[in-house]
């Protein structure tokens, strides 16, 4: 995705930026099977993702899907666990963009 910037009210704004994801929007972007697998995972990166999600729920703060750290962890969930490194959670790489866009499943 190539950023498209436009000047609005004296500031440059990224027009291609994805909207912030509320905790429920992010949660519902995963399938029930994906959510169960994430919660049961012993993978350190998957645990870190779940901790980040739980913190966003506790603080009632949205997740910014434009952040590299968020994009990287969702991409990690799509990579195969074997040979790794990857979480092996998502069925396909296409799921990454669906989740980042907050498309409910």
C-alpha positions, 0 to 999 in steps of 0.5 A: 500500500503506497501512502497517499498524502493530502493537506488538510487544515494545514497538516499532511494526512495519510489518506490511505491509512487504515482506521483505528480498530476498537477492541471489539472490532479487532476481536471480531476480525478473527474467526472463532477458531483463530481466537481459540488458537491464539488464546491457547498458544505457547508461542511468545510472539502470539502471547505478546499479541494477546497481551497487547489486545487485553491491554487495549480492552482494559484501557478501552483504547483502539489499536492502530493497524498502521503501526509497523509493530501491529502489522508485523505481529498480524503478519507473524500470525499468518506465517507457518509455525513450521519451519518458522518462525511463525504463529501458524494461526491464520489460514492464509496470508490474505487474512492479514489485510482483512484483520488490519481492515477490521473486517468481521468474520 
